[in-house]
Amino acid sequence: MADDKVVKLPVPASQDAHADEHARADTERSRRLFDWADGVLRQLGLNKAVAAVGSIEELRNITFDADSAEVALAIRDALHPASGERAEHFRGLSAGSLKQILKNRFTALKKTREKELRRGKQPDWTADLILDNGKIRPIIANLERIPLDLNRGFPPRFD
């Protein structure tokens, strides 16, 4: 009986086509803005600096100064190009918006590199254990060396 009361209305095809076209245009605009931001980060040398780090600690020391003169010039060139005609993907954006896009792209660049560093080989903690005839000695020094990582399970037993 409940099915008799439900009226199913068809979705007009023109709205679906318009929505798809709008989504494609929005995606294209985002891609162009991201390409611009990646190019600015490349000009600043930040992509090379991030790629060159060997540890997460070094990666955290790399910062992005959104108020630097180079960033201000890149934003000015984007918003007020020498040709006088602003690119379509920059329309409606302010300097603050472009700074935020640059910050977000820099953060994404660092997160990607951090994932790469974390995927690297984990240090072998068993090499530091004090052994007695091939068996782990049950002493406090060994307990300090065993990582308590619950994802890998509990530390080995001392027999």
Buried (B, 14 or more C-beta within 10 A) or exposed (E): EEEEEEEEEEEEEEEEEEEEEEEEEEEEBEEBBBEBBBEBBEEBEBBEBBEEBEEEEEBEEBEBEBEEEEBEEBBEEBBEEEEEEBEEBBEEBEBEBBBBBBBEBBEEBBEEBBEEBEEEEEEEEEEEBEEEEEEBEEEEEBEEBBEEEEEEEEBEEEE
